[in-house]
Every structure is written in C-alpha cells, then in structure tokens.
C-alpha cells in the first residue's frame, strides 16, 4: 500500500504531516525528509520534541501515551505511529 493509499484510508496525509512538523521544528519542508532523524539530523531538543507531540495531539484529536514519545524520531515513524492510533477512517 502506498503512502497516498494509506492517507486515503486514515485521513492522515504524509505531506500535510510533513508541513505541520516542519513548521513546529522551524525547518524547511524540503529539509524534513521521511527518514531525517529529528535529533541526530535536525538537532532538536527534548522541549521541541514535546512541542511536536502536543501539536500532533491537537491536530489529530488524540492522546499519545508517554511511552509513544520515544517512537517519534522521524517523519516516517511519526506517520506510522499516528496511522496506528487513528486506524481506518
């Protein structure tokens, strides 16, 4: 299943997620590749990582567990986690 097909079934679009996270991290959308590691590649700190979590919770209307926070290490892992939480539309 492609990312586009995934977004059609969950309402979670990768490019929209990319724009949202890039805005929070204050990086160019082009800089936020699917696998760019937030900490190692983009140099974000724990406070900014927490801000990403808060924005994602508000945007998608869900509550992430504290145990989920370490799983959000890149755009791809954030997308996979949210897709699992949101389930089929």
N, C-alpha and C positions, 0 to 999 in steps of 0.2 A: 504494500500500500504506500503510495507516495504521500509527501507532506501535504499536498493540496487535497488529496482524498481524506487524509486524517482531519484536516481542518473542516472539511465539509460535514464530517460525522460528529465532530465535537464542538464546533463553533470557535475553535482555537486556531487562529491563523499564525503561522510562523513569522511572517513579515510584520504583522501587527505587534506580535510579541517582541520581535527584534527592535522595532521603533520604540516601544514602551521601555524596554530595558536600556537601550542606548540613551534615551532621554534621562532616565534616572542616574545612569552612570556618567552622564555628560561626555559621551564619546560619539564619534561619527557612526552612523548606521553601517557604513561600509567597513568600519573597524571591528564591528561586532559580528564576526563570522560564527557559523554554527558551533564550532568547537573551540573558540577562543576562551581560554580559562580566565574567569573573572579576576582571580588573584594573581596568578603567575603571568598572564599575558597583558592584562589591563591594569593591574596594580591596585585593585580596590581593597578597601579595608573592611573590617567586620561591621562597622557602623553603616557604611554604604550598602553592604550585602543585606543587612537587616532592612534598610530602606527599600531595596528591591522586593523583599518578601512582603512588606506592608503594601506596596503599590500593587503587587500581583494579587494579594488577597482582596483588596478593594476592587480592582478592575474585574476580577473573575468571580467575585462574590463567594469566596470560600475561605476556609480557615486551614492554614498549614500548621502541622504539628512541629514542635521544636526539633524532633528527630529528622524532619524533612529538610531542615535548613542546610546541613552539610551536603545534601544531594544536589543543591542548586549551584553548580560550579561552572556552567557554561549555558549558552542559549539552548543547545540541544538537550541538556539534562533538565533545564527548567521546563522546556516544552514537553518532554516525556513525563515529568512529574505532574504537570498540570493536566495533561491529557489523561493520565491515570486517575486523577482526582475528579475531573469533570465528567469522565465517562461519555457514553453515547448521548448525543443531543436528543 
